[in-house]
Amino acid sequence: MKCETCGKQMRLDDKDTSSGRDMRTYYCEQCEKSCIVDNGIALWQALSDARKFDE
Ligand SMILES: [Zn+2]
């Protein structure tokens, strides 16, 4: 994950999959700003959906 503003590698600050989505917070030390990236459905959610589909 690179910063859109300065192109520097951003630090992964936080990862939250509790909502069923893979939400990651990245922080740019250069710009001192963070951004939240939605990586789609979290893996455990995808697996549980797959199980539901089988039943
Ligand atoms: Zn930056």
mmCIF file of the protein (N, C-alpha, C, O) and its ligand, coordinates in Angstrom:
data_MODEL
# 
_entry.id   MODEL 
# 
loop_
_entity.id 
_entity.type 
_entity.pdbx_number_of_molecules 
1 polymer     1 
2 non-polymer 1 
# 
_entity_poly.entity_id                      1 
_entity_poly.type                           'polypeptide(L)' 
_entity_poly.nstd_linkage                   no 
_entity_poly.nstd_monomer                   no 
_entity_poly.pdbx_seq_one_letter_code       MKCETCGKQMRLDDKDTSSGRDMRTYYCEQCEKSCIVDNGIALWQALSDARKFDE 
_entity_poly.pdbx_seq_one_letter_code_can   MKCETCGKQMRLDDKDTSSGRDMRTYYCEQCEKSCIVDNGIALWQALSDARKFDE 
_entity_poly.pdbx_strand_id                 A 
# 
loop_
_entity_poly_seq.entity_id 
_entity_poly_seq.num 
_entity_poly_seq.mon_id 
_entity_poly_seq.hetero 
1 1  MET n 
1 2  LYS n 
1 3  CYS n 
1 4  GLU n 
1 5  THR n 
1 6  CYS n 
1 7  GLY n 
1 8  LYS n 
1 9  GLN n 
1 10 MET n 
1 11 ARG n 
1 12 LEU n 
1 13 ASP n 
1 14 ASP n 
1 15 LYS n 
1 16 ASP n 
1 17 THR n 
1 18 SER n 
1 19 SER n 
1 20 GLY n 
1 21 ARG n 
1 22 ASP n 
1 23 MET n 
1 24 ARG n 
1 25 THR n 
1 26 TYR n 
1 27 TYR n 
1 28 CYS n 
1 29 GLU n 
1 30 GLN n 
1 31 CYS n 
1 32 GLU n 
1 33 LYS n 
1 34 SER n 
1 35 CYS n 
1 36 ILE n 
1 37 VAL n 
1 38 ASP n 
1 39 ASN n 
1 40 GLY n 
1 41 ILE n 
1 42 ALA n 
1 43 LEU n 
1 44 TRP n 
1 45 GLN n 
1 46 ALA n 
1 47 LEU n 
1 48 SER n 
1 49 ASP n 
1 50 ALA n 
1 51 ARG n 
1 52 LYS n 
1 53 PHE n 
1 54 ASP n 
1 55 GLU n 
# 
loop_
_struct_asym.id 
_struct_asym.entity_id 
A 1 
B 2 
# 
loop_
_chem_comp.id 
_chem_comp.type 
_chem_comp.mon_nstd_flag 
ALA 'L-peptide linking' y 
ARG 'L-peptide linking' y 
ASN 'L-peptide linking' y 
ASP 'L-peptide linking' y 
CYS 'L-peptide linking' y 
GLN 'L-peptide linking' y 
GLU 'L-peptide linking' y 
GLY 'peptide linking'   y 
ILE 'L-peptide linking' y 
LEU 'L-peptide linking' y 
LYS 'L-peptide linking' y 
MET 'L-peptide linking' y 
PHE 'L-peptide linking' y 
SER 'L-peptide linking' y 
THR 'L-peptide linking' y 
TRP 'L-peptide linking' y 
TYR 'L-peptide linking' y 
VAL 'L-peptide linking' y 
ZN  non-polymer         . 
# 
_pdbx_entity_nonpoly.entity_id   2 
_pdbx_entity_nonpoly.name        ? 
_pdbx_entity_nonpoly.comp_id     ZN 
# 
_pdbx_nonpoly_scheme.asym_id         B 
_pdbx_nonpoly_scheme.entity_id       2 
_pdbx_nonpoly_scheme.mon_id          ZN 
_pdbx_nonpoly_scheme.ndb_seq_num     1 
_pdbx_nonpoly_scheme.pdb_seq_num     101 
_pdbx_nonpoly_scheme.auth_seq_num    101 
_pdbx_nonpoly_scheme.pdb_mon_id      ZN 
_pdbx_nonpoly_scheme.auth_mon_id     ZN 
_pdbx_nonpoly_scheme.pdb_strand_id   A 
_pdbx_nonpoly_scheme.pdb_ins_code    . 
# 
loop_
_atom_site.group_PDB 
_atom_site.id 
_atom_site.type_symbol 
_atom_site.label_atom_id 
_atom_site.label_alt_id 
_atom_site.label_comp_id 
_atom_site.label_asym_id 
_atom_site.label_entity_id 
_atom_site.label_seq_id 
_atom_site.pdbx_PDB_ins_code 
_atom_site.Cartn_x 
_atom_site.Cartn_y 
_atom_site.Cartn_z 
_atom_site.occupancy 
_atom_site.B_iso_or_equiv 
_atom_site.pdbx_formal_charge 
_atom_site.auth_seq_id 
_atom_site.auth_comp_id 
_atom_site.auth_asym_id 
_atom_site.auth_atom_id 
_atom_site.pdbx_PDB_model_num 
ATOM   1   N  N  . MET A 1 1  ? 0.844   -1.205  0.000  1.00 0.00 ? 1   MET A N  1 
ATOM   2   C  CA . MET A 1 1  ? 0.000   0.000   0.000  1.00 0.00 ? 1   MET A CA 1 
ATOM   3   C  C  . MET A 1 1  ? 0.875   1.249   0.000  1.00 0.00 ? 1   MET A C  1 
ATOM   4   O  O  . MET A 1 1  ? 1.657   1.462   0.927  1.00 0.00 ? 1   MET A O  1 
ATOM   5   N  N  . LYS A 1 2  ? 0.746   2.060   -1.022 1.00 0.00 ? 2   LYS A N  1 
ATOM   6   C  CA . LYS A 1 2  ? 1.531   3.284   -1.114 1.00 0.00 ? 2   LYS A CA 1 
ATOM   7   C  C  . LYS A 1 2  ? 0.620   4.504   -0.971 1.00 0.00 ? 2   LYS A C  1 
ATOM   8   O  O  . LYS A 1 2  ? -0.547  4.495   -1.364 1.00 0.00 ? 2   LYS A O  1 
ATOM   9   N  N  . CYS A 1 3  ? 1.200   5.542   -0.395 1.00 0.00 ? 3   CYS A N  1 
ATOM   10  C  CA . CYS A 1 3  ? 0.447   6.775   -0.186 1.00 0.00 ? 3   CYS A CA 1 
ATOM   11  C  C  . CYS A 1 3  ? 0.136   7.432   -1.532 1.00 0.00 ? 3   CYS A C  1 
ATOM   12  O  O  . CYS A 1 3  ? 0.998   7.541   -2.404 1.00 0.00 ? 3   CYS A O  1 
ATOM   13  N  N  . GLU A 1 4  ? -1.129  7.868   -1.677 1.00 0.00 ? 4   GLU A N  1 
ATOM   14  C  CA . GLU A 1 4  ? -1.531  8.523   -2.928 1.00 0.00 ? 4   GLU A CA 1 
ATOM   15  C  C  . GLU A 1 4  ? -0.852  9.877   -3.091 1.00 0.00 ? 4   GLU A C  1 
ATOM   16  O  O  . GLU A 1 4  ? -0.633  10.339  -4.210 1.00 0.00 ? 4   GLU A O  1 
ATOM   17  N  N  . THR A 1 5  ? -0.523  10.505  -1.973 1.00 0.00 ? 5   THR A N  1 
ATOM   18  C  CA . THR A 1 5  ? 0.014   11.861  -2.018 1.00 0.00 ? 5   THR A CA 1 
ATOM   19  C  C  . THR A 1 5  ? 1.516   11.879  -2.277 1.00 0.00 ? 5   THR A C  1 
ATOM   20  O  O  . THR A 1 5  ? 1.994   12.591  -3.160 1.00 0.00 ? 5   THR A O  1 
ATOM   21  N  N  . CYS A 1 6  ? 2.266   11.079  -1.490 1.00 0.00 ? 6   CYS A N  1 
ATOM   22  C  CA . CYS A 1 6  ? 3.723   11.167  -1.590 1.00 0.00 ? 6   CYS A CA 1 
ATOM   23  C  C  . CYS A 1 6  ? 4.360   9.896   -2.163 1.00 0.00 ? 6   CYS A C  1 
ATOM   24  O  O  . CYS A 1 6  ? 5.551   9.888   -2.477 1.00 0.00 ? 6   CYS A O  1 
ATOM   25  N  N  . GLY A 1 7  ? 3.586   8.844   -2.298 1.00 0.00 ? 7   GLY A N  1 
ATOM   26  C  CA . GLY A 1 7  ? 4.110   7.623   -2.891 1.00 0.00 ? 7   GLY A CA 1 
ATOM   27  C  C  . GLY A 1 7  ? 4.931   6.765   -1.940 1.00 0.00 ? 7   GLY A C  1 
ATOM   28  O  O  . GLY A 1 7  ? 5.484   5.739   -2.336 1.00 0.00 ? 7   GLY A O  1 
ATOM   29  N  N  . LYS A 1 8  ? 5.007   7.189   -0.691 1.00 0.00 ? 8   LYS A N  1 
ATOM   30  C  CA . LYS A 1 8  ? 5.763   6.461   0.312  1.00 0.00 ? 8   LYS A CA 1 
ATOM   31  C  C  . LYS A 1 8  ? 4.969   5.230   0.763  1.00 0.00 ? 8   LYS A C  1 
ATOM   32  O  O  . LYS A 1 8  ? 3.738   5.222   0.751  1.00 0.00 ? 8   LYS A O  1 
ATOM   33  N  N  . GLN A 1 9  ? 5.701   4.212   1.151  1.00 0.00 ? 9   GLN A N  1 
ATOM   34  C  CA . GLN A 1 9  ? 5.062   3.016   1.681  1.00 0.00 ? 9   GLN A CA 1 
ATOM   35  C  C  . GLN A 1 9  ? 4.336   3.356   2.978  1.00 0.00 ? 9   GLN A C  1 
ATOM   36  O  O  . GLN A 1 9  ? 4.917   3.950   3.886  1.00 0.00 ? 9   GLN A O  1 
ATOM   37  N  N  . MET A 1 10 ? 3.079   2.981   3.056  1.00 0.00 ? 10  MET A N  1 
ATOM   38  C  CA . MET A 1 10 ? 2.307   3.295   4.255  1.00 0.00 ? 10  MET A CA 1 
ATOM   39  C  C  . MET A 1 10 ? 2.369   2.145   5.238  1.00 0.00 ? 10  MET A C  1 
ATOM   40  O  O  . MET A 1 10 ? 2.554   0.988   4.862  1.00 0.00 ? 10  MET A O  1 
ATOM   41  N  N  . ARG A 1 11 ? 2.213   2.487   6.496  1.00 0.00 ? 11  ARG A N  1 
ATOM   42  C  CA . ARG A 1 11 ? 2.267   1.493   7.560  1.00 0.00 ? 11  ARG A CA 1 
ATOM   43  C  C  . ARG A 1 11 ? 0.860   0.951   7.817  1.00 0.00 ? 11  ARG A C  1 
ATOM   44  O  O  . ARG A 1 11 ? -0.109  1.706   7.902  1.00 0.00 ? 11  ARG A O  1 
ATOM   45  N  N  . LEU A 1 12 ? 0.772   -0.357  7.937  1.00 0.00 ? 12  LEU A N  1 
ATOM   46  C  CA . LEU A 1 12 ? -0.520  -0.954  8.295  1.00 0.00 ? 12  LEU A CA 1 
ATOM   47  C  C  . LEU A 1 12 ? -0.745  -0.727  9.782  1.00 0.00 ? 12  LEU A C  1 
ATOM   48  O  O  . LEU A 1 12 ? -0.033  -1.270  10.627 1.00 0.00 ? 12  LEU A O  1 
ATOM   49  N  N  . ASP A 1 13 ? -1.736  0.073   10.077 1.00 0.00 ? 13  ASP A N  1 
ATOM   50  C  CA . ASP A 1 13 ? -1.969  0.512   11.445 1.00 0.00 ? 13  ASP A CA 1 
ATOM   51  C  C  . ASP A 1 13 ? -2.966  -0.377  12.161 1.00 0.00 ? 13  ASP A C  1 
ATOM   52  O  O  . ASP A 1 13 ? -2.812  -0.679  13.344 1.00 0.00 ? 13  ASP A O  1 
ATOM   53  N  N  . ASP A 1 14 ? -3.978  -0.787  11.438 1.00 0.00 ? 14  ASP A N  1 
ATOM   54  C  CA . ASP A 1 14 ? -5.054  -1.505  12.088 1.00 0.00 ? 14  ASP A CA 1 
ATOM   55  C  C  . ASP A 1 14 ? -5.764  -2.390  11.074 1.00 0.00 ? 14  ASP A C  1 
ATOM   56  O  O  . ASP A 1 14 ? -5.862  -2.057  9.893  1.00 0.00 ? 14  ASP A O  1 
ATOM   57  N  N  . LYS A 1 15 ? -6.246  -3.503  11.550 1.00 0.00 ? 15  LYS A N  1 
ATOM   58  C  CA . LYS A 1 15 ? -6.979  -4.416  10.691 1.00 0.00 ? 15  LYS A CA 1 
ATOM   59  C  C  . LYS A 1 15 ? -8.239  -4.834  11.429 1.00 0.00 ? 15  LYS A C  1 
ATOM   60  O  O  . LYS A 1 15 ? -8.172  -5.307  12.564 1.00 0.00 ? 15  LYS A O  1 
ATOM   61  N  N  . ASP A 1 16 ? -9.354  -4.665  10.806 1.00 0.00 ? 16  ASP A N  1 
ATOM   62  C  CA . ASP A 1 16 ? -10.613 -4.955  11.475 1.00 0.00 ? 16  ASP A CA 1 
ATOM   63  C  C  . ASP A 1 16 ? -11.502 -5.802  10.560 1.00 0.00 ? 16  ASP A C  1 
ATOM   64  O  O  . ASP A 1 16 ? -11.954 -5.347  9.509  1.00 0.00 ? 16  ASP A O  1 
ATOM   65  N  N  . THR A 1 17 ? -11.736 -7.025  10.983 1.00 0.00 ? 17  THR A N  1 
ATOM   66  C  CA . THR A 1 17 ? -12.610 -7.890  10.186 1.00 0.00 ? 17  THR A CA 1 
ATOM   67  C  C  . THR A 1 17 ? -13.898 -8.203  10.934 1.00 0.00 ? 17  THR A C  1 
ATOM   68  O  O  . THR A 1 17 ? -14.659 -9.085  10.536 1.00 0.00 ? 17  THR A O  1 
ATOM   69  N  N  . SER A 1 18 ? -14.142 -7.461  12.039 1.00 0.00 ? 18  SER A N  1 
ATOM   70  C  CA . SER A 1 18 ? -15.292 -7.792  12.885 1.00 0.00 ? 18  SER A CA 1 
ATOM   71  C  C  . SER A 1 18 ? -16.619 -7.559  12.181 1.00 0.00 ? 18  SER A C  1 
ATOM   72  O  O  . SER A 1 18 ? -17.618 -8.192  12.523 1.00 0.00 ? 18  SER A O  1 
ATOM   73  N  N  . SER A 1 19 ? -16.644 -6.658  11.202 1.00 0.00 ? 19  SER A N  1 
ATOM   74  C  CA . SER A 1 19 ? -17.888 -6.371  10.492 1.00 0.00 ? 19  SER A CA 1 
ATOM   75  C  C  . SER A 1 19 ? -18.124 -7.366  9.363  1.00 0.00 ? 19  SER A C  1 
ATOM   76  O  O  . SER A 1 19 ? -19.127 -7.284  8.654  1.00 0.00 ? 19  SER A O  1 
ATOM   77  N  N  . GLY A 1 20 ? -17.187 -8.314  9.196  1.00 0.00 ? 20  GLY A N  1 
ATOM   78  C  CA . GLY A 1 20 ? -17.311 -9.270  8.108  1.00 0.00 ? 20  GLY A CA 1 
ATOM   79  C  C  . GLY A 1 20 ? -16.605 -8.797  6.853  1.00 0.00 ? 20  GLY A C  1 
ATOM   80  O  O  . GLY A 1 20 ? -16.555 -9.510  5.851  1.00 0.00 ? 20  GLY A O  1 
ATOM   81  N  N  . ARG A 1 21 ? -16.063 -7.599  6.913  1.00 0.00 ? 21  ARG A N  1 
ATOM   82  C  CA . ARG A 1 21 ? -15.268 -7.079  5.801  1.00 0.00 ? 21  ARG A CA 1 
ATOM   83  C  C  . ARG A 1 21 ? -13.842 -6.841  6.273  1.00 0.00 ? 21  ARG A C  1 
ATOM   84  O  O  . ARG A 1 21 ? -13.599 -6.554  7.445  1.00 0.00 ? 21  ARG A O  1 
ATOM   85  N  N  . ASP A 1 22 ? -12.921 -6.964  5.356  1.00 0.00 ? 22  ASP A N  1 
ATOM   86  C  CA . ASP A 1 22 ? -11.502 -6.810  5.675  1.00 0.00 ? 22  ASP A CA 1 
ATOM   87  C  C  . ASP A 1 22 ? -11.124 -5.333  5.542  1.00 0.00 ? 22  ASP A C  1 
ATOM   88  O  O  . ASP A 1 22 ? -10.706 -4.876  4.478  1.00 0.00 ? 22  ASP A O  1 
ATOM   89  N  N  . MET A 1 23 ? -11.281 -4.606  6.641  1.00 0.00 ? 23  MET A N  1 
ATOM   90  C  CA . MET A 1 23 ? -11.001 -3.174  6.646  1.00 0.00 ? 23  MET A CA 1 
ATOM   91  C  C  . MET A 1 23 ? -9.619  -2.937  7.240  1.00 0.00 ? 23  MET A C  1 
ATOM   92  O  O  . MET A 1 23 ? -9.336  -3.367  8.358  1.00 0.00 ? 23  MET A O  1 
ATOM   93  N  N  . ARG A 1 24 ? -8.772  -2.260  6.500  1.00 0.00 ? 24  ARG A N  1 
ATOM   94  C  CA . ARG A 1 24 ? -7.426  -1.998  6.985  1.00 0.00 ? 24  ARG A CA 1 
ATOM   95  C  C  . ARG A 1 24 ? -7.157  -0.505  7.027  1.00 0.00 ? 24  ARG A C  1 
ATOM   96  O  O  . ARG A 1 24 ? -7.482  0.234   6.098  1.00 0.00 ? 24  ARG A O  1 
ATOM   97  N  N  . THR A 1 25 ? -6.563  -0.090  8.114  1.00 0.00 ? 25  THR A N  1 
ATOM   98  C  CA . THR A 1 25 ? -6.192  1.305   8.246  1.00 0.00 ? 25  THR A CA 1 
ATOM   99  C  C  . THR A 1 25 ? -4.699  1.446   7.987  1.00 0.00 ? 25  THR A C  1 
ATOM   100 O  O  . THR A 1 25 ? -3.877  0.818   8.654  1.00 0.00 ? 25  THR A O  1 
ATOM   101 N  N  . TYR A 1 26 ? -4.366  2.269   7.020  1.00 0.00 ? 26  TYR A N  1 
ATOM   102 C  CA . TYR A 1 26 ? -2.963  2.533   6.696  1.00 0.00 ? 26  TYR A CA 1 
ATOM   103 C  C  . TYR A 1 26 ? -2.622  3.955   7.125  1.00 0.00 ? 26  TYR A C  1 
ATOM   104 O  O  . TYR A 1 26 ? -3.444  4.869   7.052  1.00 0.00 ? 26  TYR A O  1 
ATOM   105 N  N  . TYR A 1 27 ? -1.396  4.103   7.570  1.00 0.00 ? 27  TYR A N  1 
ATOM   106 C  CA . TYR A 1 27 ? -0.966  5.413   8.039  1.00 0.00 ? 27  TYR A CA 1 
ATOM   107 C  C  . TYR A 1 27 ? 0.296   5.833   7.303  1.00 0.00 ? 27  TYR A C  1 
ATOM   108 O  O  . TYR A 1 27 ? 1.245   5.058   7.182  1.00 0.00 ? 27  TYR A O  1 
ATOM   109 N  N  . CYS A 1 28 ? 0.298   7.065   6.813  1.00 0.00 ? 28  CYS A N  1 
ATOM   110 C  CA . CYS A 1 28 ? 1.483   7.613   6.161  1.00 0.00 ? 28  CYS A CA 1 
ATOM   111 C  C  . CYS A 1 28 ? 2.195   8.535   7.133  1.00 0.00 ? 28  CYS A C  1 
ATOM   112 O  O  . CYS A 1 28 ? 1.651   9.559   7.545  1.00 0.00 ? 28  CYS A O  1 
ATOM   113 N  N  . GLU A 1 29 ? 3.399   8.169   7.491  1.00 0.00 ? 29  GLU A N  1 
ATOM   114 C  CA . GLU A 1 29 ? 4.140   8.980   8.459  1.00 0.00 ? 29  GLU A CA 1 
ATOM   115 C  C  . GLU A 1 29 ? 4.586   10.299  7.850  1.00 0.00 ? 29  GLU A C  1 
ATOM   116 O  O  . GLU A 1 29 ? 4.743   11.294  8.557  1.00 0.00 ? 29  GLU A O  1 
ATOM   117 N  N  . GLN A 1 30 ? 4.787   10.306  6.561  1.00 0.00 ? 30  GLN A N  1 
ATOM   118 C  CA . GLN A 1 30 ? 5.214   11.519  5.861  1.00 0.00 ? 30  GLN A CA 1 
ATOM   119 C  C  . GLN A 1 30 ? 4.115   12.577  5.858  1.00 0.00 ? 30  GLN A C  1 
ATOM   120 O  O  . GLN A 1 30 ? 4.360   13.734  6.200  1.00 0.00 ? 30  GLN A O  1 
ATOM   121 N  N  . CYS A 1 31 ? 2.912   12.181  5.475  1.00 0.00 ? 31  CYS A N  1 
ATOM   122 C  CA . CYS A 1 31 ? 1.791   13.117  5.387  1.00 0.00 ? 31  CYS A CA 1 
ATOM   123 C  C  . CYS A 1 31 ? 1.015   13.185  6.704  1.00 0.00 ? 31  CYS A C  1 
ATOM   124 O  O  . CYS A 1 31 ? 0.149   14.042  6.879  1.00 0.00 ? 31  CYS A O  1 
ATOM   125 N  N  . GLU A 1 32 ? 1.328   12.286  7.615  1.00 0.00 ? 32  GLU A N  1 
ATOM   126 C  CA . GLU A 1 32 ? 0.612   12.196  8.892  1.00 0.00 ? 32  GLU A CA 1 
ATOM   127 C  C  . GLU A 1 32 ? -0.887  12.074  8.673  1.00 0.00 ? 32  GLU A C  1 
ATOM   128 O  O  . GLU A 1 32 ? -1.687  12.766  9.302  1.00 0.00 ? 32  GLU A O  1 
ATOM   129 N  N  . LYS A 1 33 ? -1.237  11.195  7.784  1.00 0.00 ? 33  LYS A N  1 
ATOM   130 C  CA . LYS A 1 33 ? -2.659  10.937  7.575  1.00 0.00 ? 33  LYS A CA 1 
ATOM   131 C  C  . LYS A 1 33 ? -2.877  9.437   7.428  1.00 0.00 ? 33  LYS A C  1 
ATOM   132 O  O  . LYS A 1 33 ? -1.990  8.687   7.020  1.00 0.00 ? 33  LYS A O  1 
ATOM   133 N  N  . SER A 1 34 ? -4.071  9.040   7.769  1.00 0.00 ? 34  SER A N  1 
ATOM   134 C  CA . SER A 1 34 ? -4.395  7.629   7.652  1.00 0.00 ? 34  SER A CA 1 
ATOM   135 C  C  . SER A 1 34 ? -5.529  7.471   6.659  1.00 0.00 ? 34  SER A C  1 
ATOM   136 O  O  . SER A 1 34 ? -6.321  8.389   6.449  1.00 0.00 ? 34  SER A O  1 
ATOM   137 N  N  . CYS A 1 35 ? -5.597  6.301   6.052  1.00 0.00 ? 35  CYS A N  1 
ATOM   138 C  CA . CYS A 1 35 ? -6.719  6.030   5.177  1.00 0.00 ? 35  CYS A CA 1 
ATOM   139 C  C  . CYS A 1 35 ? -7.177  4.592   5.405  1.00 0.00 ? 35  CYS A C  1 
ATOM   140 O  O  . CYS A 1 35 ? -6.384  3.701   5.710  1.00 0.00 ? 35  CYS A O  1 
ATOM   141 N  N  . ILE A 1 36 ? -8.446  4.406   5.250  1.00 0.00 ? 36  ILE A N  1 
ATOM   142 C  CA . ILE A 1 36 ? -9.038  3.097   5.469  1.00 0.00 ? 36  ILE A CA 1 
ATOM   143 C  C  . ILE A 1 36 ? -9.298  2.450   4.123  1.00 0.00 ? 36  ILE A C  1 
ATOM   144 O  O  . ILE A 1 36 ? -9.918  3.043   3.241  1.00 0.00 ? 36  ILE A O  1 
ATOM   145 N  N  . VAL A 1 37 ? -8.817  1.228   3.978  1.00 0.00 ? 37  VAL A N  1 
ATOM   146 C  CA . VAL A 1 37 ? -8.979  0.510   2.722  1.00 0.00 ? 37  VAL A CA 1 
ATOM   147 C  C  . VAL A 1 37 ? -9.900  -0.683  2.966  1.00 0.00 ? 37  VAL A C  1 
ATOM   148 O  O  . VAL A 1 37 ? -9.709  -1.466  3.897  1.00 0.00 ? 37  VAL A O  1 
ATOM   149 N  N  . ASP A 1 38 ? -10.883 -0.790  2.118  1.00 0.00 ? 38  ASP A N  1 
ATOM   150 C  CA . ASP A 1 38 ? -11.811 -1.906  2.201  1.00 0.00 ? 38  ASP A CA 1 
ATOM   151 C  C  . ASP A 1 38 ? -11.324 -2.991  1.245  1.00 0.00 ? 38  ASP A C  1 
ATOM   152 O  O  . ASP A 1 38 ? -11.377 -2.831  0.025  1.00 0.00 ? 38  ASP A O  1 
ATOM   153 N  N  . ASN A 1 39 ? -10.851 -4.091  1.816  1.00 0.00 ? 39  ASN A N  1 
ATOM   154 C  CA . ASN A 1 39 ? -10.327 -5.174  0.979  1.00 0.00 ? 39  ASN A CA 1 
ATOM   155 C  C  . ASN A 1 39 ? -11.391 -6.214  0.640  1.00 0.00 ? 39  ASN A C  1 
ATOM   156 O  O  . ASN A 1 39 ? -11.079 -7.323  0.207  1.00 0.00 ? 39  ASN A O  1 
ATOM   157 N  N  . GLY A 1 40 ? -12.634 -5.843  0.840  1.00 0.00 ? 40  GLY A N  1 
ATOM   158 C  CA . GLY A 1 40 ? -13.716 -6.757  0.488  1.00 0.00 ? 40  GLY A CA 1 
ATOM   159 C  C  . GLY A 1 40 ? -14.080 -7.667  1.645  1.00 0.00 ? 40  GLY A C  1 
ATOM   160 O  O  . GLY A 1 40 ? -13.760 -7.388  2.801  1.00 0.00 ? 40  GLY A O  1 
ATOM   161 N  N  . ILE A 1 41 ? -14.736 -8.728  1.327  1.00 0.00 ? 41  ILE A N  1 
ATOM   162 C  CA . ILE A 1 41 ? -15.225 -9.649  2.353  1.00 0.00 ? 41  ILE A CA 1 
ATOM   163 C  C  . ILE A 1 41 ? -14.043 -10.333 3.030  1.00 0.00 ? 41  ILE A C  1 
ATOM   164 O  O  . ILE A 1 41 ? -13.145 -10.847 2.363  1.00 0.00 ? 41  ILE A O  1 
ATOM   165 N  N  . ALA A 1 42 ? -14.053 -10.334 4.350  1.00 0.00 ? 42  ALA A N  1 
ATOM   166 C  CA . ALA A 1 42 ? -12.995 -10.993 5.107  1.00 0.00 ? 42  ALA A CA 1 
ATOM   167 C  C  . ALA A 1 42 ? -13.020 -12.493 4.826  1.00 0.00 ? 42  ALA A C  1 
ATOM   168 O  O  . ALA A 1 42 ? -14.057 -13.074 4.503  1.00 0.00 ? 42  ALA A O  1 
ATOM   169 N  N  . LEU A 1 43 ? -11.849 -13.092 4.961  1.00 0.00 ? 43  LEU A N  1 
ATOM   170 C  CA . LEU A 1 43 ? -11.718 -14.506 4.613  1.00 0.00 ? 43  LEU A CA 1 
ATOM   171 C  C  . LEU A 1 43 ? -12.666 -15.382 5.432  1.00 0.00 ? 43  LEU A C  1 
ATOM   172 O  O  . LEU A 1 43 ? -13.308 -16.277 4.883  1.00 0.00 ? 43  LEU A O  1 
ATOM   173 N  N  . TRP A 1 44 ? -12.758 -15.131 6.738  1.00 0.00 ? 44  TRP A N  1 
ATOM   174 C  CA . TRP A 1 44 ? -13.621 -15.977 7.565  1.00 0.00 ? 44  TRP A CA 1 
ATOM   175 C  C  . TRP A 1 44 ? -15.075 -15.817 7.151  1.00 0.00 ? 44  TRP A C  1 
ATOM   176 O  O  . TRP A 1 44 ? -15.852 -16.769 7.230  1.00 0.00 ? 44  TRP A O  1 
ATOM   177 N  N  . GLN A 1 45 ? -15.451 -14.614 6.709  1.00 0.00 ? 45  GLN A N  1 
ATOM   178 C  CA . GLN A 1 45 ? -16.823 -14.373 6.257  1.00 0.00 ? 45  GLN A CA 1 
ATOM   179 C  C  . GLN A 1 45 ? -17.080 -15.124 4.947  1.00 0.00 ? 45  GLN A C  1 
ATOM   180 O  O  . GLN A 1 45 ? -18.148 -15.708 4.758  1.00 0.00 ? 45  GLN A O  1 
ATOM   181 N  N  . ALA A 1 46 ? -16.115 -15.104 4.067  1.00 0.00 ? 46  ALA A N  1 
ATOM   182 C  CA . ALA A 1 46 ? -16.246 -15.814 2.798  1.00 0.00 ? 46  ALA A CA 1 
ATOM   183 C  C  . ALA A 1 46 ? -16.399 -17.312 3.045  1.00 0.00 ? 46  ALA A C  1 
ATOM   184 O  O  . ALA A 1 46 ? -17.193 -17.983 2.385  1.00 0.00 ? 46  ALA A O  1 
ATOM   185 N  N  . LEU A 1 47 ? -15.628 -17.829 4.007  1.00 0.00 ? 47  LEU A N  1 
ATOM   186 C  CA . LEU A 1 47 ? -15.715 -19.256 4.325  1.00 0.00 ? 47  LEU A CA 1 
ATOM   187 C  C  . LEU A 1 47 ? -17.071 -19.598 4.915  1.00 0.00 ? 47  LEU A C  1 
ATOM   188 O  O  . LEU A 1 47 ? -17.648 -20.635 4.591  1.00 0.00 ? 47  LEU A O  1 
ATOM   189 N  N  . SER A 1 48 ? -17.580 -18.733 5.779  1.00 0.00 ? 48  SER A N  1 
ATOM   190 C  CA . SER A 1 48 ? -18.871 -19.030 6.393  1.00 0.00 ? 48  SER A CA 1 
ATOM   191 C  C  . SER A 1 48 ? -19.986 -18.910 5.357  1.00 0.00 ? 48  SER A C  1 
ATOM   192 O  O  . SER A 1 48 ? -20.965 -19.654 5.418  1.00 0.00 ? 48  SER A O  1 
ATOM   193 N  N  . ASP A 1 49 ? -19.854 -17.996 4.421  1.00 0.00 ? 49  ASP A N  1 
ATOM   194 C  CA . ASP A 1 49 ? -20.815 -17.892 3.326  1.00 0.00 ? 49  ASP A CA 1 
ATOM   195 C  C  . ASP A 1 49 ? -20.800 -19.155 2.466  1.00 0.00 ? 49  ASP A C  1 
ATOM   196 O  O  . ASP A 1 49 ? -21.846 -19.638 2.033  1.00 0.00 ? 49  ASP A O  1 
ATOM   197 N  N  . ALA A 1 50 ? -19.597 -19.680 2.226  1.00 0.00 ? 50  ALA A N  1 
ATOM   198 C  CA . ALA A 1 50 ? -19.455 -20.881 1.419  1.00 0.00 ? 50  ALA A CA 1 
ATOM   199 C  C  . ALA A 1 50 ? -20.135 -22.056 2.103  1.00 0.00 ? 50  ALA A C  1 
ATOM   200 O  O  . ALA A 1 50 ? -20.772 -22.886 1.454  1.00 0.00 ? 50  ALA A O  1 
ATOM   201 N  N  . ARG A 1 51 ? -19.993 -22.115 3.416  1.00 0.00 ? 51  ARG A N  1 
ATOM   202 C  CA . ARG A 1 51 ? -20.651 -23.190 4.162  1.00 0.00 ? 51  ARG A CA 1 
ATOM   203 C  C  . ARG A 1 51 ? -22.168 -23.079 4.057  1.00 0.00 ? 51  ARG A C  1 
ATOM   204 O  O  . ARG A 1 51 ? -22.861 -24.075 3.845  1.00 0.00 ? 51  ARG A O  1 
ATOM   205 N  N  . LYS A 1 52 ? -22.678 -21.853 4.209  1.00 0.00 ? 52  LYS A N  1 
ATOM   206 C  CA . LYS A 1 52 ? -24.107 -21.640 4.112  1.00 0.00 ? 52  LYS A CA 1 
ATOM   207 C  C  . LYS A 1 52 ? -24.613 -22.083 2.740  1.00 0.00 ? 52  LYS A C  1 
ATOM   208 O  O  . LYS A 1 52 ? -25.692 -22.664 2.622  1.00 0.00 ? 52  LYS A O  1 
ATOM   209 N  N  . PHE A 1 53 ? -23.832 -21.805 1.725  1.00 0.00 ? 53  PHE A N  1 
ATOM   210 C  CA . PHE A 1 53 ? -24.210 -22.129 0.362  1.00 0.00 ? 53  PHE A CA 1 
ATOM   211 C  C  . PHE A 1 53 ? -24.328 -23.649 0.183  1.00 0.00 ? 53  PHE A C  1 
ATOM   212 O  O  . PHE A 1 53 ? -25.165 -24.127 -0.583 1.00 0.00 ? 53  PHE A O  1 
ATOM   213 N  N  . ASP A 1 54 ? -23.484 -24.398 0.893  1.00 0.00 ? 54  ASP A N  1 
ATOM   214 C  CA . ASP A 1 54 ? -23.495 -25.860 0.790  1.00 0.00 ? 54  ASP A CA 1 
ATOM   215 C  C  . ASP A 1 54 ? -24.742 -26.484 1.409  1.00 0.00 ? 54  ASP A C  1 
ATOM   216 O  O  . ASP A 1 54 ? -25.198 -27.540 0.970  1.00 0.00 ? 54  ASP A O  1 
ATOM   217 N  N  . GLU A 1 55 ? -25.283 -25.836 2.414  1.00 0.00 ? 55  GLU A N  1 
ATOM   218 C  CA . GLU A 1 55 ? -26.385 -26.447 3.159  1.00 0.00 ? 55  GLU A CA 1 
ATOM   219 C  C  . GLU A 1 55 ? -27.718 -26.422 2.411  1.00 0.00 ? 55  GLU A C  1 
ATOM   220 O  O  . GLU A 1 55 ? -28.725 -26.905 2.929  1.00 0.00 ? 55  GLU A O  1 
HETATM 221 ZN ZN . ZN  B 2 .  ? 2.073   10.353  2.194  1.00 0.00 2 101 ZN  A ZN 1 
# 
